[in-house]
Amino acid sequence: MADPVRITTEARAAALTGGRILLAHGGGGSAGDALLDDVFAPFQAAAHPRQDAAALDGTGLFISTDAFVVTPVEFPGGSLGKLAVCGTVNDVAMAGARPRWLTAAFILEEGLDVDLLRRTVADMHTTAREAGVAIVAGDTKVVGCGAADNLFVVTTGVGERLPGVDVGSHRARAGDIVLVSGTLGDHGLAVMAARAGLPLDPPIRSDCAALNGLVGELAEAVGPHLRCLRDPTRGGLAATLNEIAAESGVTICLREKDLPVGPTVRDACALLGLDSLQAANEGKMALVVDPAAAERTLAVLQSNDLGRDAAIVGAVTEPSAGRVWLEGEFGGRRRLDLPRGELLPRIC
């Protein structure tokens, strides 16, 4: 009998233009980009297909939809239910809109614990109420045992444009300043630790949170100076900034010494050979702003509990084909590329 098929680098590369879907295609990195370009982008009406939310022409409304497949369903700092609301609320907010309404669809596996489902739905309603959004419609489907991983949730969000805010991944320009709203990699490492039973001390909690309130504060304080707002989920900050650099046609330079990473996340990444810049976040945002408003933006972020660890981490330096560089703590710099492969599947 032949040996089991091994997914080699060559096989992964070939799968980007044909063949079969791999877990890497859902990782938020280069494989997912290839899938988007080859399969989805040719049929999308959006001018910028990598945006997580789209404007509905002539209405002042934005819409976003997302599917959530995290394992385990409950993890330190959150759950699939909380994540499903926060993820879509944040996608609408990152478009410069105030989220107002959500719909939710559930795919349930035969044999699912009803108490787990009840807790998931309760978490969704609690999170939605705290975020000031209403869940107004939904749907439920049940599939056979083994056809899903406990349950999947799909949410769609609709929001209203915030006055004076015009943001997008294509709007960065040379001279702009790059900020992040807090520590990086918390969600990815929290889910990984929970899945693997890693005894981290102190334990890592997911940063899962709805950011629409914080975006509203930024809109009031520095709205016209905001260029780009993105929540760095799958693929982490590395993927998000590479997308901004490519969409805007600029170079972004980050300073490693200024990047906020919690000590437990940093130590866990060093132990496991991971990169915190590629790990998912679910309650943080990356911002590109006019340099005249950088310090004011930082002050607004740090005055909110969700932004208390915010930092200025880099700048847009020049027009280019879309590059991101990381300046090391001890000198030198390296190219920060899109993530390759799958860091951790079923994480958001």
C-alpha positions in Angstrom: 0.0 0.0 0.0 1.3 3.5 -0.8 2.4 5.7 2.0 -0.2 8.4 3.1 -0.2 11.5 1.0 2.0 14.2 2.5 1.1 17.8 1.9 4.4 19.2 0.7 5.3 22.8 0.0 4.9 22.1 -3.7 1.5 20.5 -3.2 0.4 23.5 -1.2 1.6 25.9 -3.9 -0.2 23.8 -6.6 -3.4 23.9 -4.5 -3.6 27.6 -4.7 -4.4 27.5 -8.4 -6.3 24.2 -8.6 -6.8 20.9 -6.8 -8.4 20.8 -3.3 -9.0 23.2 -0.4 -6.5 23.0 2.4 -6.7 24.4 6.0 -4.2 27.0 4.9 -6.8 28.6 2.7 -8.7 29.7 5.8 -5.6 31.0 7.7 -5.8 34.6 6.6 -2.5 34.5 4.7 -1.1 34.0 1.3 -3.1 30.9 0.5 -6.3 32.6 1.4 -5.3 35.6 -0.8 -4.8 33.2 -3.7 -8.2 31.6 -3.1 -9.9 35.0 -3.1 -8.1 36.1 -6.2 -8.8 32.9 -8.1 -12.3 32.1 -7.1 -14.2 34.9 -5.3 -12.9 38.2 -6.4 -13.9 37.9 -10.1 -17.6 37.6 -9.1 -17.6 40.3 -6.3 -19.2 43.7 -6.9 -17.1 45.4 -4.3 -14.3 47.7 -5.5 -12.1 46.5 -2.7 -12.9 42.8 -2.2 -10.7 42.4 0.8 -12.8 44.8 2.9 -14.8 43.0 5.6 -17.9 45.3 5.1 -19.4 46.9 2.1 -21.4 50.1 1.6 -24.9 49.8 0.3 -25.0 52.4 -2.4 -27.2 55.5 -1.7 -28.4 54.2 1.7 -25.7 55.3 4.2 -25.7 51.7 5.4 -22.9 49.1 5.6 -23.2 45.3 5.7 -20.9 42.5 6.7 -21.3 38.7 7.1 -19.0 36.2 8.8 -18.9 32.5 9.7 -17.5 31.4 13.1 -16.1 27.9 13.7 -13.9 28.1 16.8 -12.8 25.0 18.7 -13.3 24.7 21.7 -16.7 26.4 21.7 -15.9 27.9 25.1 -12.4 29.3 26.0 -10.9 31.7 28.5 -12.3 35.2 27.8 -15.0 34.2 25.4 -17.1 31.6 23.6 -18.4 31.0 20.1 -21.5 33.0 20.9 -19.6 36.0 22.1 -17.2 35.7 19.2 -20.0 35.6 16.6 -21.4 38.9 17.8 -18.1 40.7 18.4 -16.6 39.6 15.1 -19.4 41.0 12.9 -19.9 44.1 15.1 -16.2 44.8 14.7 -16.2 44.3 10.9 -19.0 46.8 10.5 -17.3 49.2 12.9 -14.0 49.0 11.0 -15.8 50.3 7.9 -16.5 53.5 9.8 -20.1 52.6 10.7 -22.2 52.2 13.8 -23.5 48.6 14.0 -27.3 48.4 14.6 -28.7 45.1 13.6 -27.6 41.4 13.4 -29.0 38.2 11.9 -27.7 34.8 13.0 -27.8 31.3 11.4 -26.9 28.2 13.3 -25.6 24.9 11.9 -26.0 22.2 14.6 -24.4 18.8 14.6 -26.6 15.9 15.6 -25.7 14.9 19.2 -24.8 18.5 20.3 -25.3 19.2 24.0 -28.4 21.4 24.3 -27.0 23.1 27.4 -23.9 24.1 25.3 -26.2 25.5 22.7 -28.2 27.3 25.3 -25.1 29.0 26.8 -23.9 29.9 23.3 -27.2 31.7 22.4 -27.2 33.4 25.9 -23.7 34.7 25.3 -24.8 36.1 21.9 -27.7 38.0 23.4 -25.7 39.3 26.3 -22.9 40.5 24.0 -25.3 42.1 21.6 -27.1 43.9 24.3 -23.8 45.3 25.7 -22.7 46.3 22.2 -26.0 48.1 21.6 -27.1 46.0 18.6 -30.3 44.0 18.1 -30.4 40.4 16.8 -33.5 40.7 14.5 -33.7 37.4 12.5 -32.1 34.0 12.2 -32.2 30.4 11.0 -31.3 26.9 12.2 -30.2 23.8 10.4 -29.2 20.4 11.8 -26.7 18.1 10.0 -25.7 14.5 10.7 -23.2 13.4 13.3 -19.7 14.0 12.0 -20.8 16.6 9.4 -19.9 19.6 11.6 -17.8 20.3 14.7 -20.5 20.8 17.4 -22.0 24.0 15.9 -21.2 26.8 13.5 -22.6 30.3 13.6 -23.0 32.7 10.8 -23.9 36.4 11.5 -24.6 39.3 9.3 -24.5 42.9 10.5 -25.9 46.1 9.2 -24.8 49.6 10.5 -25.1 53.3 9.7 -22.2 55.4 8.5 -20.5 57.5 11.2 -20.5 61.2 10.2 -17.2 62.5 9.0 -15.5 59.1 8.8 -14.1 57.8 5.5 -11.8 54.8 6.0 -10.6 51.9 3.9 -7.5 49.8 3.4 -6.8 51.7 0.2 -6.5 55.1 1.9 -3.1 54.9 3.6 -0.5 57.4 2.3 3.2 58.3 2.9 3.7 60.0 6.2 0.7 58.4 8.0 1.2 56.9 11.4 0.3 53.3 12.4 -1.1 52.4 15.8 -2.5 49.3 17.5 -5.1 49.4 20.2 -3.5 46.9 22.5 -1.5 43.7 23.1 -1.3 41.3 20.1 -1.9 37.6 19.8 -4.1 37.1 22.9 -7.0 35.4 21.2 -4.9 33.0 19.1 -2.8 31.9 22.0 -5.8 31.6 24.4 -7.6 29.3 22.0 -4.4 27.3 21.3 -3.7 26.9 25.0 -7.3 25.8 25.8 -7.3 23.3 22.9 -4.0 21.8 23.9 -4.4 22.0 27.7 -1.3 24.1 28.1 -0.7 25.0 31.7 0.3 28.6 31.1 0.9 30.8 34.2 -0.7 33.3 34.2 -3.3 31.8 31.8 -4.0 33.8 28.6 -7.5 35.1 28.1 -8.9 35.9 24.7 -9.3 39.7 24.0 -12.7 39.0 22.4 -14.6 42.3 22.6 -16.9 44.6 20.6 -15.0 47.7 19.5 -17.9 49.8 18.2 -18.0 52.0 21.2 -14.3 52.8 20.9 -14.6 53.5 17.2 -17.4 55.9 18.0 -15.2 57.8 20.4 -12.5 58.0 17.8 -15.0 59.2 15.2 -16.0 62.1 17.5 -12.4 63.0 18.4 -10.4 62.5 15.2 -12.9 61.3 12.6 -11.7 63.1 9.5 -8.1 62.1 10.3 -8.7 58.3 10.3 -7.4 56.6 7.1 -7.7 52.9 7.9 -9.3 50.8 10.6 -8.9 47.0 10.6 -9.3 44.3 13.2 -6.4 41.9 12.8 -8.1 38.5 13.1 -6.9 35.5 11.1 -3.3 36.1 10.1 -2.9 38.7 12.8 -1.3 42.1 12.4 1.1 40.7 9.7 -1.8 39.9 7.4 -3.7 43.0 8.1 -0.8 45.4 7.4 0.2 43.6 4.3 -3.3 43.9 2.9 -3.3 47.7 3.7 0.1 48.1 2.1 -1.0 46.3 -1.0 -4.4 48.0 -1.3 -2.8 51.5 -0.8 0.4 50.9 -2.7 2.6 51.9 0.1 5.4 50.7 2.4 4.8 50.3 6.1 7.6 50.2 8.6 7.0 48.8 12.1 9.3 49.1 15.1 9.6 45.8 17.0 10.4 47.5 20.3 7.1 49.4 20.2 4.8 46.4 19.5 2.7 45.6 22.6 2.8 41.9 23.4 1.9 40.5 26.8 4.7 38.6 28.6 2.8 35.2 28.7 2.0 35.4 24.9 5.6 36.4 24.2 7.0 33.5 26.2 4.5 31.0 24.8 5.3 32.1 21.2 9.1 31.7 22.0 8.4 28.2 23.4 6.2 27.0 20.6 8.0 28.7 17.7 5.1 31.0 16.9 5.0 34.7 15.8 2.6 36.9 17.8 2.3 39.2 14.8 0.6 36.3 12.9 -1.7 35.2 15.8 -5.4 36.2 15.7 -6.9 39.0 17.7 -10.6 39.5 18.4 -10.7 42.7 20.4 -8.0 44.8 18.9 -7.7 47.1 15.9 -4.9 48.4 13.7 -5.2 52.1 12.7 -3.6 54.3 10.1 -4.1 58.0 10.8 -3.0 61.4 9.6 0.2 62.3 11.5 -1.4 65.5 12.8 -3.8 63.4 14.8 -1.6 60.6 15.9 -1.0 61.7 19.5 -4.7 62.6 19.9 -5.7 59.2 18.6 -3.4 57.5 21.0 -4.8 59.5 23.9 -8.4 58.5 23.0 -7.5 54.9 22.7 -5.6 54.8 26.0 -8.5 56.5 27.8 -10.8 53.5 27.1 -10.3 50.2 28.8 -10.2 48.4 25.5 -7.3 50.6 24.4 -5.3 51.1 27.5 -2.3 49.2 26.0 -2.5 51.1 22.7 0.8 52.2 21.1 2.2 54.0 18.1 4.1 51.2 16.3 5.2 52.5 12.9 4.6 54.7 9.9 3.8 54.6 6.2 7.1 55.7 4.6 6.7 55.7 0.8 4.6 54.6 -2.2 5.5 51.1 -3.3 4.1 47.9 -4.6 3.0 47.1 -1.0 5.6 46.0 1.5 5.8 45.8 5.3 9.1 46.0 7.1 9.9 45.2 10.8 12.8 47.1 12.4 14.4 44.8 15.0 15.0 45.8 18.6 18.8 45.6 18.1 19.0 47.0 14.6 18.5 45.7 11.1 15.1 45.0 9.5 13.3 42.2 7.9 10.4 41.8 5.5 7.1 41.0 7.3 5.3 38.8 4.8 1.8 37.5 4.6 1.6 34.3 6.8 2.0 31.1 4.9 0.2 27.9 5.9 -2.2 27.5 8.8 -1.1 28.6 12.3 -4.1 27.2 14.0 -7.4 26.1 12.3 -10.9 26.7 13.6 -10.0 29.7 15.7 -12.6 32.3 14.7 
